[in-house]
Amino acid sequence: MKIKQTPLKDCYIIEPTIFEDDRGYFFEKFNEKKFEELTGMNGHFVQDNISKSSYGVLRGLHLQKGEHAQAKLVSCLEGKVWDVAVDLREDSSTFGKWFGVELTPENKLQLYVPRGFGHGFSVISETAVFAYKCDNFYNKESEGSVKYNDKDLQIDWKLEEKDMILSEKDENAPSFADKNF
Ligand SMILES: Cc1cn([C@H]2C[C@H](O)[C@@H](COP(=O)(O)OP(=O)(O)O[C@H]3O[C@@H](C)C(=O)[C@@H](O)[C@H]3O)O2)c(=O)[nH]c1=O
């Protein structure tokens, strides 16, 4: 397992070591001990989520606030997604900055999105299955969000606006300036 620092503080790309032989391949998708040694972050995840979406679906930007804040380790099991993390920690040197990475079953990359970040992804294949671990439980009352097309963030979602499919909640999300995080 290798990690690569992204331009955002505490946000990492995880690349697994692949063992190939005549049968196919093997890799450790997650190893708490190695993850903690390499990143220095908490690797104790308590919830695993899966979603399936079709082309053009954009989920985000989401976070949980306060004591329910969640770090996420995200990956794509089928298809191709453009994954985006935004640093929403006001005391961070990379506050207000975003980073995007393509996640596919072929590149096997995972993105570690720390607590206090907004997270979202867009589906750029016909369909995509997205999988992620969270280090804190889902809590509806603690949900925060930031509008995907916020003028201050200027995120490139790798989709044309006309193709984007959003939930009503995400369409009506507050702006970055509203600080719903
Ligand atoms: C996130 C979540 C949702 N739900 C329920 C609530 C709702 O009825 C249904 C769909 O929820 P949402 O519309 O919020 O799902 P979705 O838009 O896929 O939300 C997810 O988006 C990505 C970008 C993230 O970063 C995740 O943390 C999460 O916020 O599933 C749970 O039961 N547990 C969960 O952990």
The ligand as an SDF file (V2000), in Angstrom:
LIG
                    3D

 35 37  0  0  0  0  0  0  0  0999 V2000
  -25.5550    8.7620    3.7720 C   0  0  0  0  0  0  0  0  0  0  0  0
  -26.6740    7.8650    4.3480 C   0  0  0  0  0  0  0  0  0  0  0  0
  -27.9530    7.9410    3.8450 C   0  0  0  0  0  0  0  0  0  0  0  0
  -28.9260    7.1650    4.3560 N   0  0  0  0  0  0  0  0  0  0  0  0
  -30.2930    7.2530    3.7790 C   0  0  0  0  0  0  0  0  0  0  0  0
  -30.9230    8.6360    3.8820 C   0  0  0  0  0  0  0  0  0  0  0  0
  -31.7320    8.7540    2.6060 C   0  0  0  0  0  0  0  0  0  0  0  0
  -33.0460    8.2740    2.8030 O   0  0  0  0  0  0  0  0  0  0  0  0
  -31.0230    7.8550    1.6170 C   0  0  0  0  0  0  0  0  0  0  0  0
  -30.2010    8.6170    0.5870 C   0  0  0  0  0  0  0  0  0  0  0  0
  -29.3970    9.5520    1.2940 O   0  0  0  0  0  0  0  0  0  0  0  0
  -28.6130   10.7100    0.5430 P   0  0  0  0  0  0  0  0  0  0  0  0
  -29.4800   11.3130   -0.4890 O   0  0  0  0  0  0  0  0  0  0  0  0
  -28.0350   11.6230    1.5730 O   0  0  0  0  0  0  0  0  0  0  0  0
  -27.4550    9.8660   -0.1840 O   0  0  0  0  0  0  0  0  0  0  0  0
  -26.1700   10.3870   -0.9380 P   0  0  0  0  0  0  0  0  0  0  0  0
  -26.5170   11.6170   -1.7070 O   0  0  0  0  0  0  0  0  0  0  0  0
  -25.5770    9.2730   -1.6610 O   0  0  0  0  0  0  0  0  0  0  0  0
  -25.2350   10.8340    0.2780 O   0  0  0  0  0  0  0  0  0  0  0  0
  -23.8710   10.5250    0.2960 C   0  0  0  0  0  0  0  0  0  0  0  0
  -23.2150   11.3640   -0.6400 O   0  0  0  0  0  0  0  0  0  0  0  0
  -21.7900   11.2470   -0.6750 C   0  0  0  0  0  0  0  0  0  0  0  0
  -21.2760   12.2830   -1.6480 C   0  0  0  0  0  0  0  0  0  0  0  0
  -21.1650   11.3110    0.6590 C   0  0  0  0  0  0  0  0  0  0  0  0
  -20.1020   11.8820    0.8730 O   0  0  0  0  0  0  0  0  0  0  0  0
  -21.8490   10.5250    1.7200 C   0  0  0  0  0  0  0  0  0  0  0  0
  -21.3190   10.8130    2.9930 O   0  0  0  0  0  0  0  0  0  0  0  0
  -23.3330   10.7380    1.7120 C   0  0  0  0  0  0  0  0  0  0  0  0
  -23.6240   12.0550    2.1540 O   0  0  0  0  0  0  0  0  0  0  0  0
  -30.1890    6.9860    2.3790 O   0  0  0  0  0  0  0  0  0  0  0  0
  -28.6800    6.2710    5.3720 C   0  0  0  0  0  0  0  0  0  0  0  0
  -29.6070    5.5440    5.8490 O   0  0  0  0  0  0  0  0  0  0  0  0
  -27.4120    6.1730    5.8860 N   0  0  0  0  0  0  0  0  0  0  0  0
  -26.3910    6.9380    5.3940 C   0  0  0  0  0  0  0  0  0  0  0  0
  -25.2220    6.8090    5.8780 O   0  0  0  0  0  0  0  0  0  0  0  0
  1  2  1  0
  2  3  2  0
  2 34  1  0
  3  4  1  0
  4  5  1  0
  4 31  1  0
  5  6  1  0
  5 30  1  0
  6  7  1  0
  7  8  1  0
  7  9  1  0
  9 10  1  0
  9 30  1  0
 10 11  1  0
 11 12  1  0
 12 13  2  0
 12 14  1  0
 12 15  1  0
 15 16  1  0
 16 17  2  0
 16 18  1  0
 16 19  1  0
 19 20  1  0
 20 21  1  0
 20 28  1  0
 21 22  1  0
 22 23  1  0
 22 24  1  0
 24 25  2  0
 24 26  1  0
 26 27  1  0
 26 28  1  0
 28 29  1  0
 31 32  2  0
 31 33  1  0
 33 34  1  0
 34 35  2  0
M  END
$$$$
